[in-house]
Amino acid sequence: MSQELRSQYDLYVLPTYERYPVAFVSGNGCRLWDASGKEYIDFMSGMGVCSVGHANPDWVAAIVAQAGELAHTSNIYYTEPGGQLAQRLCKLSGMSGVYFSNSGSEAIEGLIKVARKYSKDKYGTGRSTIITLNDSYHGRTLAALSATGQEKLHQHFDPFVPGFRHVPIEDMNDLNSQGEDVCALLIELIQGDGGVNPLSVEYVRQAAELCRKRDWLLMIDESQTGVGRTGSWFAFQNYGIMPDAISFSGGIAGGLPLGGFIVNRNLHHVLRPGDHGSTYGSNLICCAAALSTLDIVDSILPDVPKKGDYIRKGIESMGLAKVSGIRGKGLMLGIQIEGISSSYVNTKLLESGLAGLTAGTDVIRFLPPLIISMEDIDTGLEVFESVMRKL
């Protein structure tokens, strides 16, 4: 990476990230190249965003075609890409209606408003608390950050938005003890930033039943687990439940900024004109990219669990002393590291040509593009094993 580029960032970009000293300039499939021409295997897909790989020709063609026609009109007009994408998402999820935003944080903000308005319309005031789980991550905007159950992120920005309560993971007794001020339960089925922690089927089903009995909305944050990442279109489909609402973002548009949420029939008319909005929501180019992404993922979805199992078994078979376990589902995997920081491991992986992620101080997170081939997986695993044996 050039000193000029580093200096530009130091001078003109706010220091909100600790960046690795690499500047990627091109990609193809599951390969990336930096400014010096060095090649990397991509096991991160831009934090789970580039779900169909880099420079996918069908995805590029869809974007170019739409860009050549019309880029944006705003939500006060109808658009064909927006209507088509909403219909497909409803059919894939079995739900009723879609709201489009720019990001996962915005989607969570919308779900918060849906939950509170639903409860206020039906029960009046005093029933507005949203329960979330310890170690959860729901975004960086102030309300989404208030919903996030990680104390390390709750610094500097007081006062936080009231009306959220964090409870222990897998503790039904604690969940049962929550009072009459609750309107919703918001959870990730696999906590990504919190350590790639999957919730058990038993806990999720019991929580869903409790929500039904108490008329709490069950809202699933699918920002990272959605659009095929876990081997089904949405992670909730692995649990045999039907939530009231889910968020989506991450890999929905293959690398372009698009998010939103989907609600069931009971919530379809909770938000009315003027209750919520997003200037760039349902942007035509992003929706065209998402339609192409869904087409591509549809053709490879059955292979996602196989690829995830292949990576899991490959790492388990290495018998590495500093790896104590691997968890997750599909192509959302967390490798537990012992005796060394995950950030240091990830730096060494990057130096050796494997781009991964961390999830806390002791977990390496792998989120490769869903299109990744077995050959690229093998290459990535070879790098991982070589690096880990030297540490």
Sequence and secondary structure as in RCSB ss.txt:
>XXXX:A:sequence
MSQELRSQYDLYVLPTYERYPVAFVSGNGCRLWDASGKEYIDFMSGMGVCSVGHANPDWVAAIVAQAGELAHTSN
IYYTEPGGQLAQRLCKLSGMSGVYFSNSGSEAIEGLIKVARKYSKDKYGTGRSTIITLNDSYHGRTLAALSATGQ
EKLHQHFDPFVPGFRHVPIEDMNDLNSQGEDVCALLIELIQGDGGVNPLSVEYVRQAAELCRKRDWLLMIDESQT
GVGRTGSWFAFQNYGIMPDAISFSGGIAGGLPLGGFIVNRNLHHVLRPGDHGSTYGSNLICCAAALSTLDIVDSI
LPDVPKKGDYIRKGIESMGLAKVSGIRGKGLMLGIQIEGISSSYVNTKLLESGLAGLTAGTDVIRFLPPLIISME
DIDTGLEVFESVMRKL
>XXXX:A:secstr
  HHHHHHHHHHS   S   S  EEEEEBTEEEETT  EEEESSHHHHT TT BS HHHHHHHHHHHTT     T
TS  HHHHHHHHHHHHHHT SEEEEESSHHHHHHHHHHHHHHHHHHHH SS  EEEEETT    SSHHHHHH   
GGG  S  S  SSEEEE TT HHHHHT  TTEEEEEE SEETTTTSEE  HHHHHHHHHHHHHHT EEEEE TTT
TTTTTSSSSGGGGTT   SEEEE GGGGTTS  EEEEE GGGTTTS TTS   TTTT HHHHHHHHHHHHHHHHH
TTHHHHHHHHHHHHHHHH  TTEEEEEEETTEEEEEE SS HHHHHHHHHHTTEE EESSSSEEEE   TT  HH
HHHHHHHHHHHHHHH 
